[in-house]
Amino acid sequence: MPETGTAKPRLGYIGIGLMGLPMVRHLLPKGYAITTYDIAPARCESAREAGAGIAATPAGVVDGADLVILNLPTLDAVEQVMFGSGGVAAAMKPGQILVDFSTIPVEACRRLGARLLAERGCGWVDTPVSGGPPASGTGTLTVMAGGREEDLARIAPLMADVAGRYTIMGGPGAGMVAKMINQMIVGCTHAVLAEALMVAEAAGIDAKRIPECLAGGHADSNLLQRNYPRMANREFAPQGYARQMLKDLEMVNVFTAGLKTATPMTADALNLYRMAVHFGHAELDTTALVKVYDREG
């Protein structure tokens, strides 16, 4: 049964994929009315079974929605559902807000947000996330937010149900900059973990006990405790994170080049993810980076 209490914003939700579906399933019992749309319409059937509505077009999620949410994999997808035929923008009314959980280039985020405000009088907040599908399904995501102050204030009730950690980083695009930094750290850390595993195995020690051995020290981390064991056991999940990390690090590379800031470690990690995808591991999680080091490649 839905939770009782303060009325929840009505949501139009576009993008029912790895992150979107668990979030919709999490929000519905909390009293949110949700209408969904996905470029692949069949994905919405699971959301319908959970109690959500389905729209035939992106514009169809807008009617009656207080907030319109995007959770899409690419900039092309974001631009298409926003400004393409049957897109969201033409149906939005002044005062509505677009909440973008997608990861897209910082420049594009600011450009599209400015266009939506100029053409429709609607706010755009960039709220990229970290934590993966499990956190999306439990309301414990890390959310990095950027946008106008008045728009960020309006999305606070939603963020209280979506995020375990919600941080306003500044104006439009600021959340996306924080996401770029997040992906730099995560991508490079997986490369370090893979190399550490290779050294431990080559040296003949019990490589699988490294997280236990290093727990509580300066080398300890959530990724060491959670992801290194999967690397060591070669237990890779079919989630497409390697492909996603490659896309994100390519965006980081372009962004930092525009800042004229050298990031050689990130560039090295980017090349490793290019190799991982080239070797056919695009649909595995980021721990599959170790397969680049394995003899079978």
C-alpha positions as CSV (number, residue, x, y, z in Angstrom):
1,M,0.0,0.0,0.0
2,P,1.2,3.6,-0.7
3,E,2.7,5.4,2.3
4,T,0.5,8.2,3.7
5,G,1.4,11.8,4.4
6,T,2.3,14.8,2.2
7,A,1.1,14.6,-1.4
8,K,3.9,13.5,-3.7
9,P,4.7,15.2,-7.0
10,R,3.2,13.6,-10.1
11,L,5.9,12.2,-12.2
12,G,6.5,11.6,-15.9
13,Y,9.3,9.1,-16.2
14,I,11.3,8.5,-19.4
15,G,13.8,5.7,-19.5
16,I,12.8,2.4,-18.0
17,G,16.2,0.7,-18.1
18,L,18.7,-0.7,-15.5
19,M,18.3,2.4,-13.3
20,G,14.8,3.6,-14.2
21,L,12.8,0.4,-13.5
22,P,14.0,-0.1,-9.9
23,M,13.5,3.6,-9.2
24,V,9.9,3.5,-10.4
25,R,9.2,0.3,-8.4
26,H,10.7,2.0,-5.3
27,L,8.7,5.3,-5.8
28,L,5.2,3.8,-6.6
29,P,4.5,2.4,-3.0
30,K,5.5,5.8,-1.6
31,G,2.5,7.4,-3.2
32,Y,3.8,8.8,-6.5
33,A,1.6,8.7,-9.6
34,I,4.0,7.8,-12.4
35,T,3.5,7.8,-16.2
36,T,6.3,6.1,-18.1
37,Y,7.8,6.1,-21.6
38,D,10.7,4.3,-23.1
39,I,12.2,4.3,-26.6
40,A,11.8,0.5,-26.4
41,P,8.1,0.4,-25.3
42,A,8.2,-3.2,-24.0
43,R,10.4,-2.1,-21.2
44,C,7.5,-0.2,-19.7
45,E,5.4,-3.4,-19.2
46,S,7.3,-4.2,-15.9
47,A,6.5,-0.7,-14.7
48,R,2.9,-1.1,-15.7
49,E,2.7,-4.4,-13.7
50,A,4.0,-2.4,-10.7
51,G,1.3,0.2,-11.0
52,A,2.7,2.9,-13.4
53,G,0.9,4.2,-16.5
54,I,2.4,4.1,-20.0
55,A,2.4,6.9,-22.5
56,A,2.6,6.4,-26.3
57,T,5.0,9.3,-26.8
58,P,7.5,11.3,-24.8
59,A,5.1,14.2,-24.8
60,G,2.5,11.9,-23.3
61,V,4.2,11.8,-19.9
62,V,3.9,15.5,-19.5
63,D,0.2,16.0,-19.0
64,G,-0.6,16.2,-15.3
65,A,3.0,15.8,-14.3
66,D,4.7,18.1,-11.8
67,L,8.1,16.8,-12.6
68,V,9.3,15.2,-15.8
69,I,12.2,12.8,-15.3
70,L,14.8,11.6,-17.9
71,N,17.0,8.6,-17.2
72,L,18.5,7.9,-20.6
73,P,21.8,6.4,-21.8
74,T,23.0,8.9,-24.4
75,L,22.9,12.5,-25.4
76,D,21.2,11.6,-28.7
77,A,18.4,9.9,-26.7
78,V,18.0,12.9,-24.5
79,E,17.8,15.3,-27.4
80,Q,15.4,13.1,-29.3
81,V,12.8,12.7,-26.5
82,M,13.1,16.4,-25.6
83,F,13.1,18.2,-28.9
84,G,12.3,15.5,-31.5
85,S,8.9,14.7,-33.0
86,G,6.4,14.0,-30.2
87,G,9.0,15.3,-27.8
88,V,8.6,16.5,-24.2
89,A,9.6,20.1,-24.7
90,A,6.6,21.1,-26.9
91,A,4.2,19.7,-24.3
92,M,5.7,21.3,-21.2
93,K,4.1,24.4,-19.6
94,P,5.8,27.2,-17.8
95,G,6.6,26.2,-14.2
96,Q,7.2,22.5,-14.9
97,I,10.6,21.1,-14.2
98,L,12.8,18.6,-16.1
99,V,14.9,16.4,-13.8
100,D,17.7,14.8,-15.7
101,F,19.2,11.7,-14.1
102,S,21.1,11.0,-17.3
103,T,24.9,11.4,-17.8
104,I,25.5,13.8,-20.7
105,P,28.3,16.3,-21.6
106,V,28.3,19.3,-19.3
107,E,28.1,21.7,-22.3
108,A,25.1,19.9,-23.7
109,C,23.4,19.9,-20.3
110,R,23.7,23.7,-20.0
111,R,22.7,24.3,-23.6
112,L,19.6,22.1,-23.5
113,G,18.6,23.6,-20.1
114,A,18.9,27.1,-21.4
115,R,16.8,26.2,-24.5
116,L,14.0,24.7,-22.4
117,L,13.9,27.8,-20.2
118,A,13.9,30.2,-23.1
119,E,11.4,28.3,-25.3
120,R,9.0,26.9,-22.6
121,G,9.7,28.8,-19.4
122,C,10.6,25.5,-17.7
123,G,13.5,24.6,-15.4
124,W,16.1,21.9,-16.0
125,V,18.1,20.4,-13.2
126,D,21.0,18.1,-13.8
127,T,20.9,15.3,-11.2
128,P,23.3,12.5,-12.3
129,V,23.5,9.6,-9.9
130,S,25.9,7.0,-8.6
131,G,25.2,3.7,-6.9
132,G,23.8,1.5,-9.6
133,P,20.5,-0.4,-9.8
134,P,20.5,-1.7,-6.2
135,A,20.7,1.9,-4.8
136,S,18.1,3.0,-7.3
137,G,15.8,0.4,-6.0
138,T,16.3,1.3,-2.3
139,G,16.3,5.1,-2.5
140,T,20.0,5.3,-1.5
141,L,21.5,6.8,-4.6
142,T,24.2,9.5,-4.4
143,V,22.8,12.4,-6.4
144,M,24.8,15.4,-7.6
145,A,22.7,18.4,-8.4
146,G,23.0,21.5,-10.5
147,G,20.4,24.1,-11.5
148,R,18.6,27.3,-10.5
149,E,18.0,27.6,-6.8
150,E,14.2,27.8,-7.2
151,D,14.1,24.6,-9.3
152,L,16.4,22.7,-6.9
153,A,14.0,23.6,-4.0
154,R,11.1,22.2,-5.9
155,I,12.7,18.8,-6.4
156,A,13.6,18.4,-2.7
157,P,10.6,16.0,-1.9
158,L,11.6,13.7,-4.7
159,M,15.3,13.7,-3.7
160,A,14.3,12.8,-0.1
161,D,12.9,9.5,-1.5
162,V,15.5,8.9,-4.2
163,A,18.8,9.7,-2.5
164,G,20.8,8.5,0.4
165,R,23.1,11.5,-0.3
166,Y,21.9,14.6,-2.1
167,T,24.3,17.4,-2.7
168,I,23.6,20.7,-4.5
169,M,26.9,21.5,-6.3
170,G,25.9,24.9,-7.9
171,G,24.2,26.3,-10.9
172,P,23.3,24.5,-14.2
173,G,25.8,21.9,-15.2
174,A,27.4,21.7,-11.7
175,G,25.9,18.3,-11.0
176,M,27.2,17.0,-14.2
177,V,30.7,18.3,-13.4
178,A,30.6,16.4,-10.1
179,K,29.5,13.3,-12.1
180,M,32.5,13.6,-14.4
181,I,34.8,13.6,-11.3
182,N,32.9,10.6,-9.9
183,Q,33.5,8.7,-13.1
184,M,37.2,9.7,-13.1
185,I,37.6,8.3,-9.6
186,V,35.6,5.1,-10.2
187,G,37.2,4.4,-13.6
188,C,40.7,4.9,-12.4
189,T,40.1,2.9,-9.2
190,H,38.9,-0.1,-11.1
191,A,42.2,0.0,-13.1
192,V,44.2,0.1,-9.9
193,L,42.3,-2.8,-8.4
194,A,42.8,-4.8,-11.6
195,E,46.6,-4.2,-11.5
196,A,46.7,-4.9,-7.7
197,L,45.0,-8.3,-8.4
198,M,47.4,-9.1,-11.1
199,V,50.4,-8.4,-8.9
200,A,48.9,-10.4,-6.0
201,E,48.2,-13.4,-8.3
202,A,51.6,-13.2,-10.0
203,A,53.4,-13.1,-6.6
204,G,51.6,-16.2,-5.4
205,I,49.9,-14.8,-2.3
206,D,46.2,-15.4,-1.5
207,A,44.9,-12.6,-3.8
208,K,41.3,-13.1,-2.6
209,R,42.2,-12.1,1.0
210,I,43.4,-8.6,0.0
211,P,40.2,-6.8,1.0
212,E,40.3,-8.6,4.4
213,C,44.0,-7.8,4.8
214,L,43.6,-4.1,4.0
215,A,40.3,-3.4,5.8
216,G,40.4,-0.3,7.9
217,G,43.7,1.0,6.4
218,H,44.4,3.9,4.0
219,A,44.0,1.5,1.0
220,D,40.5,0.4,2.1
221,S,37.4,1.5,0.1
222,N,33.9,0.6,-0.8
223,L,35.2,-0.6,-4.2
224,L,37.9,-2.7,-2.7
225,Q,35.4,-4.5,-0.4
226,R,32.6,-4.7,-2.9
227,N,34.1,-5.0,-6.4
228,Y,37.6,-6.4,-6.0
229,P,36.2,-9.8,-4.8
230,R,34.1,-10.1,-8.0
231,M,37.3,-9.3,-10.0
232,A,39.2,-11.9,-8.0
233,N,36.5,-14.5,-8.6
234,R,35.9,-13.4,-12.2
235,E,32.2,-13.1,-11.3
236,F,31.0,-10.5,-13.8
237,A,27.4,-9.3,-14.0
238,P,25.8,-8.7,-17.4
239,Q,24.9,-5.0,-16.7
240,G,26.7,-3.0,-19.5
241,Y,28.7,-0.9,-17.0
242,A,32.0,-1.4,-19.0
243,R,30.3,0.2,-22.0
244,Q,28.8,2.9,-19.9
245,M,32.1,3.7,-18.2
246,L,33.8,4.0,-21.6
247,K,31.2,6.5,-22.7
248,D,31.5,8.5,-19.5
249,L,35.3,8.6,-19.5
250,E,35.3,9.7,-23.1
251,M,33.1,12.6,-22.0
252,V,35.5,13.3,-19.1
253,N,38.4,13.3,-21.6
254,V,36.7,16.0,-23.8
255,F,35.6,18.0,-20.8
256,T,39.0,18.1,-19.2
257,A,40.7,18.9,-22.5
258,G,38.4,21.9,-22.8
259,L,39.6,23.0,-19.3
260,K,43.2,22.6,-20.5
261,T,43.7,20.4,-17.5
262,A,46.0,17.3,-17.9
263,T,44.5,14.0,-16.7
264,P,47.0,11.3,-17.8
265,M,45.8,8.7,-15.3
266,T,42.2,9.1,-16.5
267,A,43.5,8.8,-20.1
268,D,45.2,5.5,-19.3
269,A,42.0,4.2,-17.7
270,L,40.0,5.3,-20.8
271,N,42.3,3.3,-23.0
272,L,41.8,0.2,-20.8
273,Y,38.1,0.5,-21.1
274,R,38.4,0.9,-24.9
275,M,40.3,-2.4,-24.9
276,A,37.7,-4.1,-22.7
277,V,35.0,-3.1,-25.0
278,H,37.1,-4.1,-28.0
279,F,37.6,-7.6,-26.5
280,G,33.9,-8.0,-26.3
281,H,33.2,-7.2,-22.6
282,A,31.0,-4.1,-23.2
283,E,28.0,-5.7,-21.5
284,L,29.7,-6.7,-18.3
285,D,30.2,-4.7,-15.2
286,T,33.2,-2.5,-14.6
287,T,35.1,-5.3,-12.7
288,A,35.5,-7.0,-16.1
289,L,38.3,-4.5,-16.8
290,V,40.6,-7.2,-15.3
291,K,39.9,-9.4,-18.4
292,V,42.1,-6.9,-20.3
293,Y,45.0,-8.2,-18.1
294,D,44.1,-11.8,-18.3
295,R,45.8,-13.9,-20.9
296,E,42.5,-14.7,-22.6
297,G,42.0,-11.0,-23.2
